[in-house]
């Protein structure tokens, strides 16, 4: 083997490599190994630093492009709310030039209608106890007009590069808010009109009930007494007397039906004796008319406004009417009680039921819902085919400390 030029003297001898030569080579490798490892570590650090620096540069460039997109208003702030950088979309929203906004802080855009909840969240961001928050709030533009914005704020912790920054993003939702306000106003007017319609309907019912009871009912009773008097004075054949007795029986039933109809149209008992006795009487009448077993669990509800009493009575009346017409139930439970901040009326039957997730077409349920809504309440109906129906009417109510009794 020919010696190679430029090699180490350790390897210049020709011939086979002996064990001593290997030991000397390993000794040299061990002595220089730390230099090789250090070189590789430095090389890797330089490589990763260069690659990360490129990534950071590319990321920064992409962020700058996103920041300047006319999609959403964006601002970079310090922890005091001073604006450090803003995009053109935010300037367009607020009506300021860029140089004007960079001399301002976020509090200068506050609208007088805005509450302090946003400022409380901002203080949490400053303290580092919250990473971000989202809120809808009004702003004041440069010309003084009101703008609604959806605001998202997050804290950017810059490790080793200075104090934290805040990134704020604002979306103009003024048109949506105006549409919501118009919709809410229309719903408010609809509730008022519905309430007025129900009041007029109830007043008509009251007048009709009075006419039936005081006029038609009294005239029928007087007519029946006159016929009875005449039947006693006139001699007549047995067949004619039997026919006359049949006429008097029909007239008596008609008189009772007129009185019953007047009570259905308007219950005077509700006005004079209260909701609990009126419901008990309603249950008794229903059980008598339909042959249905009715159980009652009625709690005294003191200081319940008259309009709420009338509303719940009408709901119970309509619900029992539906049970009699459609449910084929043999048992019905009527419950009146209170829960925290509300009074609850429940009518539960063991009838055929129906699929409650399917909208029910009918004036009865719609009327109940509207009545409850005018009183600030709600109606929940739960039913399944073959498993009966549960109707729950709830109305806001605050107890006054009176002791309630159940009977």
KOLTI-590851 format. One record per residue (C-alpha): residue number from 1; x, z, y. Coordinates in pm, whole numbers, plus 50000, padded with zeros to 5 digits. Layout:
BEGIN
  seq     px     pz     py
  NUM      X      Z      Y
...
//
This chain:
BEGIN
  seq     px     pz     py
    1  50000  50000  50000
    2  50135  49899  50337
    3  50130  50147  50617
    4  49892  50070  50899
    5  50009  50066  51256
    6  49862  50315  51496
    7  49755  50562  51223
    8  49835  50931  51211
    9  50169  51028  51060
   10  49981  51226  50800
   11  49853  50901  50651
   12  50156  50675  50696
   13  50303  50730  50347
   14  50210  50471  50091
   15  50100  50544  49741
   16  49816  50743  49596
   17  49659  51033  49785
   18  49756  51366  49637
   19  49577  51702  49648
   20  49805  51829  49921
   21  49717  51534  50143
   22  49342  51606  50096
   23  49390  51972  50183
   24  49582  51880  50497
   25  49305  51631  50598
   26  49028  51889  50547
   27  49230  52141  50745
   28  49251  51894  51035
   29  48877  51820  51008
   30  48788  52189  51017
   31  49005  52251  51320
   32  48842  51964  51516
   33  48482  52004  51388
   34  48368  52213  51687
   35  48484  51936  51920
   36  48275  51679  51727
   37  47964  51902  51728
   38  47999  51979  52097
   39  48033  51608  52172
   40  47721  51524  51971
   41  47522  51804  52141
   42  47626  51685  52485
   43  47539  51326  52391
   44  47195  51428  52268
   45  47127  51637  52581
   46  47227  51347  52804
   47  47005  51111  52602
   48  46698  51338  52611
   49  46748  51415  52979
   50  46768  51045  53058
   51  46458  50968  52849
   52  46256  51256  52998
   53  46366  51162  53348
   54  46237  50812  53286
   55  45910  50950  53150
   56  45867  51183  53446
   57  45940  50896  53682
   58  45688  50671  53507
   59  45431  50952  53493
   60  45479  51025  53860
   61  45432  50659  53943
   62  45111  50644  53737
   63  44980  50961  53901
   64  45047  50817  54245
   65  44851  50506  54148
   66  44560  50716  54022
   67  44574  50934  54333
   68  44531  50632  54560
   69  44246  50473  54361
   70  43918  50451  54561
   71  43723  50625  54285
   72  43718  50989  54388
   73  43845  51199  54676
   74  44168  51382  54590
   75  44389  51629  54775
   76  44700  51830  54701
   77  44696  52173  54864
   78  44912  52481  54884
   79  44779  52822  54783
   80  44649  52880  55137
   81  44430  52571  55122
   82  44645  52363  55360
   83  44628  51994  55280
   84  44965  51848  55177
   85  44853  51508  55055
   86  44517  51328  55061
   87  44402  50990  54937
   88  44212  50729  55132
   89  43883  50796  54948
   90  43873  51158  55063
   91  43949  51051  55421
   92  43664  50799  55402
   93  43425  51066  55273
   94  43504  51314  55548
   95  43544  51060  55827
   96  43900  51165  55923
   97  44227  50974  55942
   98  44508  51077  55708
   99  44721  51233  55982
  100  44419  51434  56102
  101  44344  51573  55759
  102  44704  51674  55693
  103  44677  51911  55990
  104  44368  52082  55841
  105  44284  52326  55564
  106  43995  52325  55319
  107  43792  52587  55509
  108  43750  52348  55803
  109  43524  52125  55592
  110  43285  52409  55503
  111  42920  52352  55589
  112  42722  52643  55739
  113  42480  52624  55445
  114  42758  52687  55194
  115  42775  53028  55027
  116  43093  53229  54973
  117  43093  53185  54595
  118  43336  52893  54624
  119  43577  53103  54833
  120  43567  53378  54570
  121  43665  53125  54300
  122  43939  52991  54525
  123  44085  53341  54559
  124  44093  53372  54181
  125  44287  53046  54163
  126  44535  53178  54419
  127  44585  53500  54226
  128  44645  53308  53904
  129  44352  53476  53722
  130  44170  53143  53692
  131  44318  52805  53604
  132  44035  52586  53742
  133  43674  52581  53856
  134  43393  52334  53916
  135  43113  52361  54169
  136  42865  52156  54371
  137  42868  52240  54741
  138  42784  52099  55085
  139  43056  51974  55321
  140  43058  51899  55693
  141  43190  51558  55793
  142  43375  51488  56116
  143  43055  51361  56281
  144  42875  51684  56181
  145  42660  51530  55910
  146  42613  51699  55575
  147  42769  51567  55256
  148  42713  51703  54908
  149  43018  51698  54683
  150  43103  51785  54324
  151  43433  51974  54353
  152  43689  52035  54079
  153  43998  52246  54159
  154  44288  52324  53926
  155  44616  52509  53968
  156  44942  52318  53911
  157  45228  52549  53816
  158  45559  52375  53894
  159  45816  52562  53691
  160  46146  52567  53873
  161  46028  52318  54135
  162  45871  52543  54395
  163  45547  52737  54442
  164  45226  52634  54262
  165  45001  52367  54410
  166  44627  52307  54392
  167  44474  51975  54296
  168  44123  51923  54437
  169  43897  51634  54338
  170  43571  51566  54523
  171  43291  51327  54425
  172  43027  51232  54680
  173  42687  51320  54527
  174  42485  51314  54850
  175  42246  51041  54731
  176  42177  51225  54408
  177  42112  51551  54593
  178  41875  51379  54835
  179  41687  51227  54541
  180  41667  51570  54376
  181  41534  51723  54695
  182  41267  51453  54723
  183  41173  51503  54359
  184  41155  51880  54401
  185  40938  51839  54711
  186  40707  51602  54523
  187  40683  51850  54235
  188  40613  52133  54479
  189  40332  51935  54638
  190  40196  51846  54294
  191  40189  52215  54198
  192  40010  52297  54524
  193  39753  52022  54469
  194  39704  52127  54107
  195  39658  52487  54213
  196  39407  52384  54476
  197  39223  52164  54223
  198  39202  52453  53976
  199  39075  52684  54253
  200  38806  52434  54348
  201  38712  52388  53982
  202  38685  52763  53930
  203  38475  52801  54243
  204  38241  52529  54117
  205  38223  52707  53782
  206  38138  53032  53956
  207  37861  52870  54160
  208  37718  52693  53855
  209  37729  53017  53654
  210  37544  53199  53930
  211  37279  52925  53951
  212  37231  52927  53574
  213  37210  53306  53555
  214  37017  53386  53871
  215  36790  53083  53892
  216  36750  52888  53568
  217  36789  53190  53342
  218  36543  53400  53543
  219  36287  53118  53557
  220  36312  53069  53180
  221  36263  53442  53124
  222  35960  53443  53355
  223  35813  53139  53180
  224  35852  53305  52841
  225  35673  53621  52963
  226  35385  53411  53100
  227  35349  53226  52772
  228  35345  53553  52583
  229  35071  53684  52812
  230  34867  53366  52768
  231  34909  53369  52390
  232  34764  53720  52372
  233  34455  53630  52578
  234  34364  53291  52431
  235  34180  53285  52101
  236  34348  53035  51879
  237  34358  52929  51517
  238  34636  53072  51300
  239  34816  52740  51293
  240  34813  52717  51672
  241  34937  53077  51706
  242  35222  52997  51466
  243  35315  52692  51674
  244  35303  52900  51990
  245  35526  53167  51835
  246  35772  52893  51737
  247  35773  52765  52096
  248  35837  53116  52227
  249  36125  53159  51980
  250  36284  52834  52093
  251  36237  52932  52454
  252  36402  53269  52389
  253  36701  53097  52224
  254  36725  52857  52517
  255  36726  53150  52760
  256  37008  53321  52568
  257  37205  52994  52555
  258  37173  52956  52932
  259  37298  53311  52985
  260  37584  53251  52741
  261  37678  52930  52918
  262  37682  53108  53253
  263  37921  53370  53112
  264  38146  53098  52969
  265  38162  52927  53305
  266  38246  53248  53488
  267  38286  53600  53348
  268  38157  53858  53590
  269  38286  54129  53354
  270  38642  54021  53429
  271  38586  54089  53796
  272  38429  54432  53749
  273  38580  54585  53434
  274  38921  54416  53403
  275  39110  54188  53167
  276  39127  54408  52856
  277  38749  54472  52819
  278  38675  54110  52910
  279  38909  53986  52634
  280  38752  54228  52386
  281  38406  54093  52470
  282  38537  53736  52441
  283  38673  53814  52093
  284  38343  53969  51987
  285  38147  53663  52101
  286  38387  53427  51923
  287  38366  53621  51598
  288  37984  53623  51617
  289  37956  53251  51691
  290  38209  53120  51437
  291  38201  53386  51165
  292  38576  53432  51200
  293  38758  53762  51156
  294  38922  53847  51489
  295  39177  54128  51522
  296  39268  54264  51864
  297  39580  54436  51993
  298  39521  54467  52365
  299  39742  54670  52596
  300  39643  54800  52938
  301  39835  54609  53202
  302  39804  54800  53531
  303  39824  54635  53873
  304  39795  54284  53732
  305  39688  54051  54016
  306  39334  53918  53996
  307  39447  53554  53984
  308  39676  53629  53687
  309  39396  53813  53505
  310  39165  53518  53556
  311  39439  53276  53445
  312  39506  53466  53119
  313  39134  53501  53051
  314  39084  53126  53089
  315  39382  53057  52861
  316  39241  53290  52594
  317  38898  53129  52631
  318  39036  52776  52594
  319  39264  52875  52305
  320  38979  53034  52109
  321  38764  52732  52184
  322  39034  52509  52029
  323  39057  52742  51727
  324  38681  52715  51675
  325  38684  52335  51703
  326  38998  52232  51517
  327  39184  52501  51322
  328  38934  52593  51045
  329  39088  52940  51059
  330  38937  53241  50886
  331  39147  53493  51074
  332  39254  53505  51438
  333  39472  53760  51617
  334  39454  53815  51993
  335  39736  54022  52146
  336  39800  54125  52503
  337  40115  54317  52594
  338  40414  54345  52820
  339  40782  54266  52778
  340  41065  54307  53027
  341  40951  54135  53348
  342  40655  53955  53191
  343  40307  53994  53042
  344  40240  53805  52719
  345  39912  53681  52573
  346  39929  53559  52212
  347  39660  53390  52004
  348  39760  53344  51640
  349  39540  53177  51376
  350  39571  53107  51002
  351  39422  52758  51025
  352  39539  52414  50918
  353  39796  52387  51198
  354  39956  52070  51330
  355  40298  51927  51414
  356  40378  52100  51742
  357  40684  51881  51816
  358  40446  51587  51864
  359  40290  51586  52214
  360  39926  51690  52197
  361  39681  51473  52385
  362  39395  51669  52534
  363  39272  51827  52853
  364  39253  52177  52705
  365  39625  52236  52656
  366  39710  52048  52976
  367  39467  52270  53167
  368  39625  52585  53019
  369  39974  52469  53113
  370  39871  52390  53470
  371  39696  52724  53512
  372  40000  52913  53393
  373  40235  52707  53604
  374  40040  52789  53921
  375  40089  53157  53832
  376  40461  53106  53766
  377  40411  53129  53390
  378  40472  52919  53081
  379  40297  52816  52761
  380  40467  52793  52420
  381  40284  52652  52117
  382  40434  52680  51768
  383  40260  52522  51473
  384  40320  52342  51143
  385  40072  52172  50913
  386  39923  52428  50675
  387  40091  52725  50848
  388  39856  52803  51134
  389  39926  52806  51509
  390  40079  53054  51751
  391  40007  53019  52122
  392  40204  53238  52365
  393  40126  53249  52736
  394  40376  53433  52956
  395  40347  53529  53322
  396  40603  53719  53536
  397  40514  54085  53575
  398  40685  54404  53694
  399  40573  54736  53558
  400  40491  55012  53804
  401  40566  55301  53572
  402  40209  55345  53451
  403  40153  55446  53089
  404  40021  55160  52875
  405  39763  55206  52601
  406  39695  54976  52309
  407  39350  54947  52156
//
